Amino acid sequence: MIIEAGGQPPAFLRLSMGQALANEGDLLHVVTNDNISTRRIAFGRAIVWGSAAVLALTGLTQTLQETGLAGFGYSNWRPTLYAYILWAVCLCWSQVLIRGEQGKRTLFVLPAALFVISMVVFPLLFGLVIAFSDWNLSSPTGRTFNGLDNIRQMWRDPFYWNALTNMVWYSLAILVEYAIAFGLALLLNSQIRARKFFRVAFLMPLMLSPVAVSWMIGKSMMEVRFGPVARLARELGWEQPSFFGSPELARASIMIMDAWTFIPFMMIMILAGLQAIPKEVQEAAKVDGANAWRGFWEVTFPLMLPVSITAILIRIIFKLKLADIIITVTSGGPGGATDSVTSFIFREYRDRSNVGYGTLLAMVYLVLIVIAMTILMKIAERWMRPQY
C-alpha cells in the first residue's frame, strides 16, 4: 500500500501500529525527569552529612587514642572501618534520593570508586600513623607515638643519604643503557642473518627474574674463587679479582647486572618504534642526499623521541624500585656502598625490625619519587611537543 506524502495511514493500519507500540512499551524503559520532593532531597543530604560526621568523629577519637592524647577504649581500627562502610552506603543511597534516575546511573561507578579509595587512602593514612611512631617488633611495649623523632633520625642518618646518592648514580646509568638498547634495536631492525634468533636471544635476560640473575651471575659467575669470570680475570693478569670488594667496583657490578636484565625491555620498545617509521620517510632522506649518519640524527632519532622518552621514563620507574639484586648479592655492602633506598628500607624492616623508621623512609621516598617523576614528565612533554 502506498501512502502519499502528508497523508494519513488507514484506520486499521493506525490500530495495528498502536498495538505494536503498546506491546513494546512493556519492554522499553524511558528515562523522564523525576519529581523529587524537597523533603526527599533534605533526607538524602541529612544521611550523607550525618554519616560523614560519624566517620569524622570516629576517626578523630581513634587518632587521639593512637597518639596517646586520650583514651576511648578502642581495641582496633574496626569502628572506623564500619563508619566508612556506613558513610559509603549512605552516599550511594543519597544519590538515588537526590538525583533520581541520574543517581542510579552513578551507582555503576561510585561503589567501585569508594572501594579503590578504601584500598589506597586507608593504608596511606595508616602508614603515616606508623611513620610517626616508635615501633620495633622486638620491643615488648609495642608501638608508641614519638612525634618527629623519626624525621630527626633520618636527617642524621648517613646511610640513608648514601642510598639516595647511589640512586642518582643508578638512574644516570639509564642513559648508557638507552644508548646500548638503541644500538641493538637498530641492529635487529636491519637486514642481518638470523635476525629472529637474535631477537629471541636478546630477550632472554628479560625473561629471568632479578633474583635468578643475582644467583646466576653475582653468586656464581662472579664468585671470587671458582667463578668463570674471576678465572678469566686471573688469566688476564688480575691477581685477586674481587668484583664486590671496593665500593666503586661493587656499584658498577650491580649496574651491569641490572642493565643486563632490563636493556632488552628498552630494546623491544625502541625496535617497535623503529618498525613503525614509514619506509618512505627514510627513502626520501636518501634521495635528498643524506648519508646513514645524517639520516639517523635528522630523521630517525627525532621521530623516535616520543618512544625513547617513554622507554626512559618507564625504565626510571623500574630503576627506582631496584632492590632484589642488591639484597641477594651484596646486602648493601661493602659498607652500604651499593645500597639503594628500597634495599636500605628492606633491611630496616628485616634486620633491625624498625617498622616505624622504615615506614617514614618509605613515605619520604614516595614523596621524592612523585616530585621527580612529575618534573621529568613535564620536561618530557616539552620535548615531545611538535615544533613549528
C-alpha positions as CSV (number, residue, x, y, z in Angstrom):
1,M,0.0,0.0,0.0
2,I,1.3,3.4,-0.9
3,I,0.7,6.4,1.4
4,E,1.1,9.8,-0.2
5,A,3.2,12.4,1.4
6,G,1.3,14.3,4.1
7,G,-1.5,11.8,4.1
8,Q,-2.7,9.6,7.0
9,P,-2.5,5.8,7.0
10,P,-5.7,3.9,7.0
11,A,-7.6,3.3,10.3
12,F,-6.7,-0.4,10.5
13,L,-3.0,0.4,10.0
14,R,-3.0,3.0,12.7
15,L,-4.7,0.5,15.0
16,S,-2.1,-2.2,14.4
17,M,0.8,0.3,14.8
18,G,-0.7,1.5,18.2
19,Q,-1.0,-2.1,19.4
20,A,2.6,-2.7,18.4
21,L,3.8,0.3,20.3
22,A,1.7,-0.7,23.3
23,N,3.3,-4.1,23.4
24,E,6.8,-2.7,23.1
25,G,6.0,-0.3,25.9
26,D,6.3,-3.1,28.3
27,L,9.9,-3.7,27.2
28,L,11.2,-0.1,26.9
29,H,12.3,2.0,29.8
30,V,12.0,5.7,29.1
31,V,14.0,8.0,31.4
32,T,12.0,11.0,32.4
33,N,12.6,13.9,34.8
34,D,11.8,12.8,38.3
35,N,9.5,14.9,40.5
36,I,11.7,14.8,43.6
37,S,10.3,16.5,46.7
38,T,12.2,18.9,48.9
39,R,11.7,16.5,51.9
40,R,13.3,13.7,49.9
41,I,16.3,15.9,49.0
42,A,16.7,17.1,52.6
43,F,16.6,13.5,53.8
44,G,19.2,12.4,51.3
45,R,21.6,15.2,52.3
46,A,20.9,14.5,56.0
47,I,22.0,10.9,55.8
48,V,25.2,11.9,53.9
49,W,26.3,14.6,56.3
50,G,25.2,12.6,59.3
51,S,27.2,9.5,58.3
52,A,30.2,11.8,57.4
53,A,30.0,13.3,60.8
54,V,30.0,9.8,62.4
55,L,33.0,8.8,60.3
56,A,35.0,12.0,61.1
57,L,34.2,11.7,64.8
58,T,35.2,8.0,64.9
59,G,38.4,8.6,63.0
60,L,39.3,11.6,65.3
61,T,38.7,9.7,68.5
62,Q,40.7,6.7,67.3
63,T,43.6,9.0,66.2
64,L,43.6,10.7,69.6
65,Q,43.8,7.3,71.3
66,E,46.6,6.1,69.0
67,T,48.6,9.2,69.7
68,G,48.1,8.8,73.5
69,L,46.3,12.1,73.9
70,A,43.0,10.4,75.1
71,G,41.5,7.0,75.8
72,F,38.2,5.8,74.4
73,G,38.5,2.0,74.8
74,Y,39.1,1.1,71.2
75,S,41.0,-2.2,70.7
76,N,41.5,-1.8,66.9
77,W,40.5,0.3,63.9
78,R,37.4,-1.6,63.1
79,P,35.0,1.1,64.3
80,T,36.5,3.5,61.7
81,L,36.1,0.8,59.0
82,Y,32.4,0.3,60.0
83,A,31.8,4.1,60.0
84,Y,33.4,4.3,56.5
85,I,31.1,1.5,55.2
86,L,28.1,3.3,56.7
87,W,29.1,6.5,55.0
88,A,29.6,4.8,51.7
89,V,26.2,3.1,51.8
90,C,24.5,6.4,52.8
91,L,26.4,8.2,50.0
92,C,25.1,5.7,47.4
93,W,21.6,5.8,48.8
94,S,21.5,9.6,48.8
95,Q,22.4,9.7,45.1
96,V,19.2,7.9,44.3
97,L,17.2,10.1,46.7
98,I,18.5,13.4,45.5
99,R,19.1,12.8,41.8
100,G,16.6,10.0,41.0
101,E,17.3,8.2,37.7
102,Q,20.6,10.1,37.3
103,G,21.7,8.9,40.7
104,K,21.0,5.3,39.7
105,R,23.5,5.8,36.8
106,T,26.1,7.0,39.3
107,L,25.8,3.7,41.2
108,F,27.5,2.0,38.3
109,V,30.8,3.8,39.1
110,L,30.5,5.1,42.7
111,P,30.9,1.8,44.6
112,A,34.0,0.9,42.7
113,A,35.5,4.3,43.3
114,L,34.8,4.1,47.0
115,F,36.4,0.6,47.1
116,V,39.5,1.9,45.4
117,I,39.7,4.8,47.8
118,S,39.5,2.5,50.8
119,M,42.3,0.4,49.3
120,V,44.6,3.4,48.8
121,V,43.7,6.1,51.3
122,F,43.3,4.0,54.4
123,P,46.7,2.2,54.0
124,L,48.3,5.5,53.3
125,L,46.8,7.1,56.4
126,F,47.8,4.1,58.5
127,G,51.3,4.3,57.1
128,L,51.5,8.0,58.1
129,V,50.5,7.0,61.7
130,I,53.2,4.3,61.7
131,A,55.8,6.7,60.3
132,F,55.5,9.0,63.3
133,S,55.7,6.1,65.8
134,D,58.4,4.2,67.5
135,W,57.6,0.6,66.6
136,N,60.3,-2.0,66.9
137,L,59.0,-5.5,66.5
138,S,61.4,-6.8,69.2
139,S,60.2,-4.3,71.8
140,P,57.7,-5.6,74.4
141,T,55.9,-2.2,74.6
142,G,54.7,-2.2,71.1
143,R,54.0,0.9,69.0
144,T,54.2,4.3,70.7
145,F,53.9,7.8,69.2
146,N,57.2,9.6,69.0
147,G,56.4,12.7,67.0
148,L,59.2,14.0,64.8
149,D,61.9,11.7,66.2
150,N,62.0,9.6,63.1
151,I,62.5,12.6,60.9
152,R,65.4,13.8,63.1
153,Q,66.9,10.3,62.9
154,M,66.5,10.3,59.1
155,W,68.2,13.7,58.8
156,R,71.2,12.4,60.7
157,D,71.4,9.0,59.0
158,P,74.4,9.0,56.7
159,F,73.4,5.5,55.3
160,Y,70.1,6.8,54.0
161,W,71.6,9.8,52.3
162,N,74.3,7.5,50.8
163,A,71.4,5.3,49.4
164,L,69.8,8.4,47.9
165,T,73.2,9.3,46.3
166,N,73.5,5.8,44.9
167,M,70.1,6.1,43.4
168,V,71.3,9.1,41.5
169,W,74.1,7.1,40.0
170,Y,71.9,4.2,39.2
171,S,69.5,6.5,37.5
172,L,72.2,8.2,35.4
173,A,73.3,4.7,34.2
174,I,70.0,4.6,32.3
175,L,71.5,6.9,29.7
176,V,74.1,4.3,28.9
177,E,71.5,1.5,28.9
178,Y,69.4,3.6,26.5
179,A,72.3,4.0,24.1
180,I,73.1,0.3,24.1
181,A,69.4,-0.6,23.7
182,F,69.1,1.8,20.8
183,G,72.1,0.3,19.1
184,L,70.7,-3.2,19.5
185,A,67.4,-2.1,18.2
186,L,69.0,-0.6,15.1
187,L,70.9,-3.8,14.6
188,L,67.8,-6.0,14.9
189,N,65.9,-3.7,12.6
190,S,68.4,-4.1,9.8
191,Q,68.6,-6.9,7.3
192,I,71.0,-9.3,9.1
193,R,71.2,-13.1,9.1
194,A,69.4,-15.0,11.9
195,R,67.6,-11.8,12.9
196,K,64.7,-13.7,14.5
197,F,67.1,-15.8,16.5
198,F,68.9,-12.8,17.9
199,R,65.7,-11.1,18.8
200,V,64.7,-14.1,21.0
201,A,68.3,-14.4,22.4
202,F,68.5,-10.7,23.4
203,L,65.1,-11.0,25.1
204,M,66.1,-14.0,27.3
205,P,67.6,-11.8,30.2
206,L,64.2,-10.1,30.5
207,M,62.5,-13.5,30.9
208,L,64.6,-14.2,34.1
209,S,63.7,-12.8,37.5
210,P,66.3,-10.5,39.1
211,V,66.8,-13.0,41.9
212,A,67.7,-15.7,39.3
213,V,70.1,-13.2,37.6
214,S,71.7,-12.4,41.0
215,W,72.4,-16.1,41.8
216,M,73.5,-17.0,38.2
217,I,75.8,-14.1,37.7
218,G,76.6,-12.4,41.0
219,K,76.8,-15.5,43.2
220,S,78.1,-18.0,40.6
221,M,79.9,-16.5,37.6
222,M,81.4,-13.6,39.6
223,E,82.4,-15.7,42.6
224,V,85.9,-14.9,43.7
225,R,87.4,-18.4,44.0
226,F,85.7,-20.6,41.3
227,G,83.6,-18.3,39.2
228,P,84.4,-18.3,35.5
229,V,84.5,-14.5,35.2
230,A,87.0,-14.5,38.1
231,R,89.2,-17.2,36.5
232,L,89.2,-15.2,33.2
233,A,90.3,-12.1,35.2
234,R,93.2,-14.1,36.7
235,E,94.2,-15.2,33.2
236,L,94.2,-11.6,32.1
237,G,96.5,-10.6,35.0
238,W,94.2,-9.6,37.8
239,E,95.7,-11.4,40.7
240,Q,92.9,-11.0,43.3
241,P,89.7,-10.4,41.4
242,S,87.0,-9.1,43.7
243,F,84.0,-7.7,42.0
244,F,82.4,-6.6,45.2
245,G,85.4,-5.7,47.3
246,S,85.7,-2.0,46.6
247,P,82.7,0.4,46.7
248,E,83.2,1.7,43.1
249,L,83.6,-1.8,41.6
250,A,80.7,-3.2,43.6
251,R,78.4,-0.4,42.5
252,A,79.5,-0.9,38.8
253,S,78.9,-4.6,39.1
254,I,75.3,-4.1,40.4
255,M,74.7,-1.6,37.5
256,I,75.9,-4.1,34.9
257,M,73.7,-6.9,36.3
258,D,70.7,-4.7,36.4
259,A,71.4,-3.3,32.9
260,W,71.8,-6.9,31.5
261,T,68.3,-7.7,32.9
262,F,66.4,-4.6,31.6
263,I,68.2,-3.4,28.5
264,P,66.1,-5.9,26.4
265,F,62.9,-4.1,27.7
266,M,64.1,-0.8,26.3
267,M,65.3,-2.5,23.2
268,I,62.0,-4.1,22.3
269,M,60.2,-0.8,22.8
270,I,62.6,1.1,20.6
271,L,62.5,-1.7,18.0
272,A,58.7,-1.4,17.8
273,G,59.1,2.3,17.3
274,L,61.7,1.8,14.5
275,Q,59.4,-0.6,12.7
276,A,56.6,1.9,12.8
277,I,58.6,4.6,10.9
278,P,57.4,4.7,7.3
279,K,60.0,3.5,4.9
280,E,59.1,6.4,2.5
281,V,60.5,8.9,5.0
282,Q,63.9,7.2,5.1
283,E,63.9,6.7,1.4
284,A,63.1,10.4,0.8
285,A,66.1,11.3,3.1
286,K,68.4,9.2,0.9
287,V,67.0,10.8,-2.2
288,D,67.8,14.2,-0.7
289,G,71.4,13.1,-0.3
290,A,71.5,12.3,3.4
291,N,74.0,9.6,4.4
292,A,73.4,7.0,7.0
293,W,74.7,9.1,9.9
294,R,72.9,12.3,8.9
295,G,69.7,10.3,8.2
296,F,69.8,8.9,11.7
297,W,70.3,12.2,13.5
298,E,67.9,14.3,11.3
299,V,65.2,11.7,10.6
300,T,65.2,8.6,12.7
301,F,66.2,10.0,16.0
302,P,63.7,12.9,16.0
303,L,60.9,10.6,15.0
304,M,61.9,8.2,17.8
305,L,61.9,10.8,20.6
306,P,58.3,10.0,21.9
307,V,59.1,6.3,22.1
308,S,62.6,6.9,23.5
309,I,61.3,9.2,26.3
310,T,58.5,6.8,27.2
311,A,61.0,3.9,27.4
312,I,63.4,6.0,29.6
313,L,60.6,7.1,31.9
314,I,59.3,3.5,32.4
315,R,62.9,2.4,32.9
316,I,63.4,5.0,35.6
317,I,60.3,3.7,37.4
318,F,61.8,0.2,37.4
319,K,65.2,1.5,38.5
320,L,63.7,3.4,41.5
321,K,62.5,0.0,42.8
322,L,65.9,-1.6,42.5
323,A,66.4,-3.9,45.5
324,D,66.3,-7.6,44.8
325,I,69.7,-7.8,43.0
326,I,71.4,-5.8,45.8
327,I,69.8,-7.7,48.6
328,T,70.7,-11.1,47.1
329,V,74.3,-10.3,46.0
330,T,75.8,-7.7,48.4
331,S,73.1,-6.9,51.1
332,G,74.0,-3.3,50.5
333,G,77.8,-3.8,51.1
334,P,80.6,-3.1,51.3
335,G,79.6,-0.5,54.0
336,G,76.4,0.5,52.3
337,A,78.2,1.3,49.0
338,T,75.7,-0.5,46.8
339,D,72.6,0.3,48.8
340,S,69.5,1.6,47.0
341,V,66.8,3.3,49.0
342,T,64.5,0.3,48.6
343,S,67.1,-2.2,49.8
344,F,68.0,0.0,52.7
345,I,64.4,0.3,53.8
346,F,64.0,-3.5,53.4
347,R,67.0,-4.1,55.7
348,E,65.5,-1.6,58.3
349,Y,62.4,-3.9,58.4
350,R,64.2,-7.3,58.2
351,D,67.5,-6.8,60.1
352,R,66.5,-4.2,62.6
353,S,62.7,-4.8,62.8
354,N,62.4,-1.0,62.9
355,V,58.9,-0.6,61.4
356,G,58.3,3.0,62.4
357,Y,61.5,4.4,61.0
358,G,61.4,2.2,57.9
359,T,57.8,3.4,57.1
360,L,58.9,7.0,57.4
361,L,61.8,6.4,55.0
362,A,59.4,4.8,52.6
363,M,56.9,7.8,52.8
364,V,59.7,10.3,52.2
365,Y,61.0,8.3,49.3
366,L,57.4,8.1,47.8
367,V,57.2,11.9,48.0
368,L,60.6,12.3,46.3
369,I,59.5,9.9,43.5
370,V,56.3,11.8,42.9
371,I,58.1,15.1,42.7
372,A,60.9,13.7,40.5
373,M,58.5,11.9,38.1
374,T,56.3,15.0,37.8
375,I,59.3,17.2,36.8
376,L,60.5,14.6,34.4
377,M,57.1,14.2,32.7
378,K,56.8,18.0,32.4
379,I,60.2,18.1,30.7
380,A,59.3,15.1,28.5
381,E,56.1,16.8,27.5
382,R,58.1,19.8,26.2
383,W,60.5,17.5,24.3
384,M,57.6,15.6,22.6
385,R,55.7,18.8,21.8
386,P,55.7,19.4,18.0
387,Q,58.0,22.3,16.9
388,Y,56.6,24.6,14.2
